Amino acid sequence: MHTRRLVKRSVIGSRVYAPGLTGDAAPLTGVIQAVKQDNRDASTGHRRNVYTVLMQDGSVKKKKK
């Protein structure tokens, strides 16, 4: 019996790259810890995802997309 691979539905635990805080060319790696929907722009019906990322230096960043 042949089975199909299911599509990954969650980005939690995915590794990401982000520019360093010092502004140099060395990117930092991080891991997505949480995803929430931002409802601040509810008048237009658009919802943005807010990603919480734990960076390799121990800092936590939030990014809206």
C-alpha positions in Angstrom: 0.0 0.0 0.0 1.4 3.4 -1.0 0.8 6.3 1.4 0.9 10.0 0.7 3.0 12.3 2.8 0.8 14.9 4.6 1.5 18.6 4.1 3.2 20.3 7.0 0.6 22.7 8.4 2.6 24.4 11.2 5.6 26.6 10.9 6.3 26.2 14.7 9.8 24.8 15.1 11.0 25.9 11.7 14.4 27.5 11.5 14.6 31.1 10.1 17.2 33.6 9.3 17.1 37.3 10.3 19.5 40.2 10.1 21.7 40.7 13.2 21.0 43.5 15.7 24.4 45.2 14.9 23.4 45.7 11.3 26.4 43.8 9.9 26.1 41.2 7.1 26.1 38.3 9.6 22.5 36.8 9.9 21.3 35.2 13.0 19.3 32.0 13.0 16.2 31.4 15.1 13.3 29.1 15.7 9.7 30.0 15.4 8.1 29.6 18.8 4.5 30.9 18.3 2.2 32.3 15.6 -0.8 34.5 16.4 -3.2 36.5 14.3 -3.2 40.3 14.8 -6.8 41.7 14.7 -5.9 45.4 14.8 -6.8 45.9 11.1 -10.2 44.3 11.5 -12.0 47.2 9.7 -10.5 46.1 6.3 -10.9 42.4 7.0 -7.2 41.8 6.8 -5.4 39.8 9.5 -1.7 39.6 9.9 0.3 36.8 11.4 2.6 37.7 14.2 5.6 35.3 14.5 7.5 35.0 17.8 11.1 33.9 17.0 13.7 32.8 19.6 17.1 33.9 18.1 20.4 32.0 18.6 21.7 34.8 20.9 18.7 34.2 23.3 16.7 37.3 22.3 13.1 37.1 21.2 11.8 38.9 18.1 8.2 39.5 17.0 7.6 39.9 13.2 4.4 40.8 11.5 3.8 39.4 8.1 
